[in-house]
Each structure stands twice: as structure tokens, then as C-alpha cells.
């Protein structure tokens, strides 16, 4: 494997790791929202801002990011 191929493979692993970390954070914030710790905007806006700050939106796209958040927040039972 050449240096550029190794670098590309490392970037793919980092992108997957960033996506999985984001997914875990989204699930955690969804649980905290469901428990009434955060309101919906507080829970989601921080996730969006962090994803933009680390370049995750550029890597996976806004639609994929929204799908992760939607899945996380759709999987919790709201207390309303």
C-alpha cells in the first residue's frame, strides 16, 4: 500500500469513527431530551454546530447527518 493509499484508508477510518461518535452523541442527547433535561432545540442545535465544526457535514452531507439525528430522536419515547 502506498503512502497516499494509507492516508486515504486512515481518512476513511476517521470519518467512520467521527460518524459513530456523532451517532452515539445523538442517541445520548435524545435520551436527555426525552428525560426533560434538554429541550429539542437545545439538544439538536448543539449536535448540528459540533458536526459543522469538525467537518462532519462536509464529509457525509447534511441529509445523512439529519438522518442520524432523526433516527436517534425517533427512537426515544417523549414525555409530552
DRENDO-1510 file (C-alpha; in Angstrom, 1 decimal, always signed):
<recs>
REC; n; res; u; v; w
REC; 1; UNK; +0.0; +0.0; +0.0 .
REC; 2; UNK; +1.4; +3.4; -1.0 .
REC; 3; UNK; +1.6; +6.3; +1.3 .
REC; 4; UNK; -1.4; +8.0; -0.3 .
REC; 5; UNK; -3.5; +4.8; -0.1 .
REC; 6; UNK; -2.6; +4.5; +3.6 .
REC; 7; UNK; -3.5; +8.1; +4.1 .
REC; 8; UNK; -6.8; +7.6; +2.3 .
REC; 9; UNK; -7.6; +4.5; +4.3 .
REC; 10; UNK; -6.8; +6.4; +7.6 .
REC; 11; UNK; -9.2; +9.2; +6.5 .
REC; 12; UNK; -12.0; +6.7; +5.8 .
REC; 13; UNK; -11.5; +5.2; +9.3 .
REC; 14; UNK; -11.5; +8.6; +10.9 .
REC; 15; UNK; -14.7; +9.5; +9.0 .
REC; 16; UNK; -16.4; +6.3; +10.1 .
REC; 17; UNK; -15.2; +6.9; +13.7 .
REC; 18; UNK; -16.5; +10.5; +13.6 .
REC; 19; UNK; -19.8; +9.3; +12.3 .
REC; 20; UNK; -20.1; +6.6; +15.0 .
REC; 21; UNK; -19.2; +9.1; +17.8 .
REC; 22; UNK; -21.8; +11.5; +16.4 .
REC; 23; UNK; -24.4; +8.8; +16.3 .
REC; 24; UNK; -23.6; +7.9; +20.0 .
REC; 25; UNK; -23.8; +11.6; +21.0 .
REC; 26; UNK; -27.1; +12.0; +19.1 .
REC; 27; UNK; -28.6; +9.0; +20.9 .
REC; 28; UNK; -27.4; +10.3; +24.3 .
REC; 29; UNK; -28.8; +13.8; +23.7 .
REC; 30; UNK; -32.1; +12.2; +22.5 .
REC; 31; UNK; -32.3; +10.3; +25.8 .
REC; 32; UNK; -31.6; +13.5; +27.7 .
REC; 33; UNK; -34.3; +15.3; +25.7 .
REC; 34; UNK; -36.8; +12.5; +26.4 .
REC; 35; UNK; -36.0; +12.8; +30.1 .
REC; 36; UNK; -36.6; +16.6; +30.0 .
REC; 37; UNK; -33.0; +17.6; +30.6 .
REC; 38; UNK; -32.8; +19.5; +27.3 .
REC; 39; UNK; -35.5; +21.0; +25.1 .
REC; 40; UNK; -35.5; +19.8; +21.5 .
REC; 41; UNK; -33.7; +22.8; +20.1 .
REC; 42; UNK; -31.0; +22.7; +22.7 .
REC; 43; UNK; -30.4; +19.1; +22.0 .
REC; 44; UNK; -30.3; +19.3; +18.2 .
REC; 45; UNK; -28.6; +22.7; +17.8 .
REC; 46; UNK; -25.5; +21.6; +19.7 .
REC; 47; UNK; -25.2; +18.5; +17.6 .
REC; 48; UNK; -25.5; +20.4; +14.4 .
REC; 49; UNK; -23.0; +23.0; +15.4 .
REC; 50; UNK; -20.5; +20.4; +16.5 .
REC; 51; UNK; -20.9; +18.4; +13.3 .
REC; 52; UNK; -20.2; +21.6; +11.3 .
REC; 53; UNK; -17.2; +22.5; +13.5 .
REC; 54; UNK; -15.5; +19.1; +13.0 .
REC; 55; UNK; -16.3; +19.0; +9.2 .
REC; 56; UNK; -18.7; +16.0; +9.5 .
REC; 57; UNK; -21.4; +17.8; +7.4 .
REC; 58; UNK; -18.8; +18.2; +4.6 .
REC; 59; UNK; -17.8; +14.5; +4.9 .
REC; 60; UNK; -21.2; +12.8; +5.0 .
REC; 61; UNK; -23.6; +15.6; +3.9 .
REC; 62; UNK; -26.4; +17.3; +5.7 .
REC; 63; UNK; -29.0; +14.7; +4.7 .
REC; 64; UNK; -27.0; +11.9; +6.2 .
REC; 65; UNK; -26.4; +14.0; +9.3 .
REC; 66; UNK; -30.2; +14.7; +9.6 .
REC; 67; UNK; -30.9; +11.0; +9.2 .
REC; 68; UNK; -28.7; +10.1; +12.1 .
REC; 69; UNK; -30.3; +12.7; +14.3 .
REC; 70; UNK; -33.8; +11.7; +13.2 .
REC; 71; UNK; -33.1; +8.0; +13.9 .
REC; 72; UNK; -31.8; +8.9; +17.4 .
REC; 73; UNK; -34.6; +11.2; +18.4 .
REC; 74; UNK; -37.2; +8.9; +16.8 .
REC; 75; UNK; -36.1; +6.0; +18.9 .
REC; 76; UNK; -36.9; +7.6; +22.3 .
REC; 77; UNK; -40.3; +8.0; +23.9 .
REC; 78; UNK; -41.1; +11.6; +24.6 .
REC; 79; UNK; -42.7; +12.6; +27.9 .
REC; 80; UNK; -45.2; +15.0; +26.5 .
</recs>
